[in-house]
Amino acid sequence: MNYQITPIRSDFLIKVRQAGIDDQNQPVVTTVAKGGEPCRDVLRRANVGEKLILASYCPFSKAGPYKEYGAVFVLANHANEHVNYDKFPLPTNSTNSTNSNNDYFGENFVIKAYDDKESIFDARLVTPANVEQTITEFFQQTQVDFIIVRFAAYGCYSLRLDRK
């Protein structure tokens, strides 16, 4: 594997949890999980009753036409959960409620490859069956600096992959 999941920025988590302001300097929305909301900070689905924050997040550092913000759910309180940043969180499609929160992604999602100027190099709609192959193909291109993954239906930000 030639990539690693980049954790959501710690300054963002502090800002949304303590000041209640997101990356667009607007107030966050606090809510209680109905169950199944994708929690970006722990790369799993929320459990019913967990306190969540919904906020706008930007994984980009440079100004330009491709700079995007995306809605994210994060836990309202810091959790000391182990998050594996070395493995893409593929769905287990388990019907067991204990394992189903590992199903961070659904059946389809979007991956976009960016160069070092943060311009889009390529993009594809993928499934769990072909995501690893697509990631490998993207990172085989020397122009690709990082990959952003978004949920297909709502377009929410899900994660960023950087070269190791």
RODO-2510 file (C-alpha; in nm, 4 decimals, decimal comma):
residues 164
     n   res          X          Y          Z
     1     m     0,0000     0,0000     0,0000
     2     n     0,1420     0,3347    -0,1037
     3     y    -0,0972     0,5675     0,0799
     4     q    -0,2252     0,6605     0,4224
     5     i    -0,5527     0,8171     0,5337
     6     t    -0,4878     1,1688     0,6552
     7     p    -0,6649     1,2334     0,9867
     8     i    -0,9072     1,5214     1,0011
     9     r    -0,7163     1,8311     1,1175
    10     s    -0,6887     1,8586     1,4963
    11     d    -0,7274     2,2392     1,4802
    12     f    -1,0634     2,1853     1,3086
    13     l    -1,1797     1,9419     1,5778
    14     i    -1,0789     2,1833     1,8532
    15     k    -1,2514     2,4745     1,6795
    16     v    -1,5823     2,2934     1,6186
    17     r    -1,5923     2,1346     1,9634
    18     q    -1,4792     2,4323     2,1697
    19     a    -1,5780     2,7427     1,9707
    20     g    -1,8668     2,5917     1,7726
    21     i    -1,7351     2,7405     1,4473
    22     d    -1,6470     2,5492     1,1286
    23     d    -1,4004     2,6037     0,8421
    24     q    -1,6309     2,8606     0,6826
    25     n    -1,6545     3,0505     1,0143
    26     q    -2,0192     2,9636     1,0537
    27     p    -2,1856     2,8055     1,3569
    28     v    -2,1853     2,4270     1,3686
    29     v    -2,5001     2,2202     1,4117
    30     t    -2,5135     1,9944     1,7139
    31     t    -2,7408     1,6945     1,7054
    32     v    -2,8017     1,3516     1,8531
    33     a    -2,7350     1,0592     1,6209
    34     k    -3,0275     0,8708     1,4793
    35     g    -2,7717     0,6025     1,4001
    36     g    -2,5711     0,5546     1,0825
    37     e    -2,4303     0,9045     1,0333
    38     p    -2,0720     0,8798     0,8978
    39     c    -1,8379     1,0087     1,1706
    40     r    -1,5312     1,1463     0,9950
    41     d    -1,3082     1,1680     1,3007
    42     v    -1,3382     0,7974     1,3852
    43     l    -1,4159     0,6574     1,0349
    44     r    -1,7266     0,4709     1,1448
    45     r    -2,1009     0,5141     1,1546
    46     a    -2,2581     0,6810     1,4572
    47     n    -2,4440     0,4831     1,7178
    48     v    -2,7961     0,5867     1,8150
    49     g    -2,7823     0,8557     2,0838
    50     e    -2,4239     0,9729     2,0284
    51     k    -2,3782     1,3494     2,0359
    52     l    -2,2595     1,4769     1,6978
    53     i    -2,1456     1,7966     1,5336
    54     l    -2,2275     1,8696     1,1697
    55     a    -1,9875     2,1232     1,0214
    56     s    -1,8244     2,2374     0,6991
    57     y    -1,4667     2,1091     0,6520
    58     c    -1,1975     2,1927     0,3962
    59     p    -0,9137     1,9436     0,3316
    60     f    -0,7364     2,1855     0,0962
    61     s    -0,4599     2,4337     0,1794
    62     k    -0,4384     2,6399    -0,1400
    63     a    -0,6772     2,8860    -0,3011
    64     g    -0,8084     2,7865    -0,6415
    65     p    -1,1119     2,6800    -0,8395
    66     y    -1,1085     2,3238    -0,7036
    67     k    -1,0901     2,4176    -0,3350
    68     e    -1,3959     2,2553    -0,1800
    69     y    -1,5707     2,2429     0,1525
    70     g    -1,7769     1,9468     0,2570
    71     a    -2,0167     1,8665     0,5330
    72     v    -1,8826     1,6274     0,7965
    73     f    -2,0183     1,4666     1,1091
    74     v    -1,7735     1,4383     1,3978
    75     l    -1,8295     1,3189     1,7515
    76     a    -1,9172     1,6129     1,9783
    77     n    -1,6666     1,4858     2,2338
    78     h    -1,3192     1,3476     2,1746
    79     a    -1,3150     0,9678     2,1692
    80     n    -1,0125     0,7564     2,2519
    81     e    -1,0964     0,5078     1,9770
    82     h    -0,8303     0,3414     1,7676
    83     v    -0,8595     0,4497     1,4035
    84     n    -0,6643     0,2555     1,1437
    85     y    -0,5247     0,5152     0,9022
    86     d    -0,3350     0,2477     0,7067
    87     k    -0,6396     0,0663     0,5703
    88     f    -0,9202     0,1985     0,3516
    89     p    -1,2435     0,1490     0,5506
    90     l    -1,4246    -0,0856     0,3142
    91     p    -1,7785    -0,1909     0,4050
    92     t    -1,8316    -0,5242     0,5731
    93     n    -2,2022    -0,5248     0,4773
    94     s    -2,2698    -0,6985     0,8043
    95     t    -2,6223    -0,7361     0,9370
    96     n    -2,4764    -0,7671     1,2857
    97     s    -2,5336    -0,4281     1,4537
    98     t    -2,1956    -0,4447     1,6267
    99     n    -2,0084    -0,4681     1,2985
   100     s    -2,2352    -0,2506     1,0870
   101     n    -2,0828     0,0732     1,2189
   102     n    -1,7652    -0,0317     1,0445
   103     d    -1,9515     0,0234     0,7178
   104     y    -1,8323     0,3803     0,6779
   105     f    -1,8931     0,3752     0,3010
   106     g    -2,1920     0,2534     0,1089
   107     e    -2,2148     0,0930    -0,2318
   108     n    -2,0782     0,3875    -0,4339
   109     f    -1,8488     0,6787    -0,3628
   110     v    -1,6459     0,9333    -0,5545
   111     i    -1,2682     0,9578    -0,5590
   112     k    -1,0853     1,2555    -0,7042
   113     a    -0,7120     1,2696    -0,7664
   114     y    -0,5339     1,6052    -0,7271
   115     d    -0,1912     1,7356    -0,8230
   116     d     0,0430     1,9418    -0,6049
   117     k    -0,1344     2,2628    -0,7114
   118     e    -0,4602     2,1086    -0,5796
   119     s    -0,6137     2,0873    -0,9271
   120     i    -0,8150     1,7804    -1,0256
   121     f    -0,6147     1,5286    -1,2257
   122     d    -0,8844     1,2587    -1,2526
   123     a    -1,2096     1,1491    -1,0860
   124     r    -1,4232     0,8357    -1,0810
   125     l    -1,7331     0,6892    -0,9263
   126     v    -1,6216     0,3678    -0,7574
   127     t    -1,7516     0,0738    -0,5585
   128     p    -1,5867    -0,1213    -0,2767
   129     a    -1,4919    -0,3855    -0,5368
   130     n    -1,2829    -0,1484    -0,7498
   131     v    -1,1687     0,1250    -0,5118
   132     e    -0,8265    -0,0242    -0,4296
   133     q    -0,7494    -0,0766    -0,7993
   134     t    -0,8528     0,2828    -0,8768
   135     i    -0,6452     0,4226    -0,5890
   136     t    -0,3437     0,2259    -0,7137
   137     e    -0,3963     0,3520    -1,0697
   138     f    -0,4247     0,7125    -0,9505
   139     f    -0,1116     0,6964    -0,7352
   140     q     0,0838     0,5347    -1,0197
   141     q     0,0509     0,8698    -1,1965
   142     t     0,3415     1,0892    -1,0851
   143     q     0,1252     1,4010    -1,1152
   144     v    -0,1146     1,2779    -0,8445
   145     d    -0,0288     1,4211    -0,5052
   146     f    -0,3371     1,3165    -0,3032
   147     i    -0,6889     1,1765    -0,3336
   148     i    -1,0134     1,3044    -0,1841
   149     v    -1,3022     1,0632    -0,1281
   150     r    -1,6614     1,1861    -0,1025
   151     f    -1,9921     1,0153    -0,0417
   152     a    -2,1746     0,9881    -0,3740
   153     a    -2,5317     1,0756    -0,2778
   154     y    -2,4825     1,3843    -0,0612
   155     g    -2,1304     1,4778    -0,1703
   156     c    -2,0075     1,5015     0,1891
   157     y    -1,6348     1,4840     0,2532
   158     s    -1,5270     1,1408     0,3733
   159     l    -1,1462     1,1258     0,3741
   160     r    -0,8162     1,2214     0,2162
   161     l    -0,5443     0,9812     0,1041
   162     d    -0,1829     1,0976     0,0851
   163     r     0,1214     0,9132    -0,0464
   164     k     0,3312     0,7429     0,2178
***
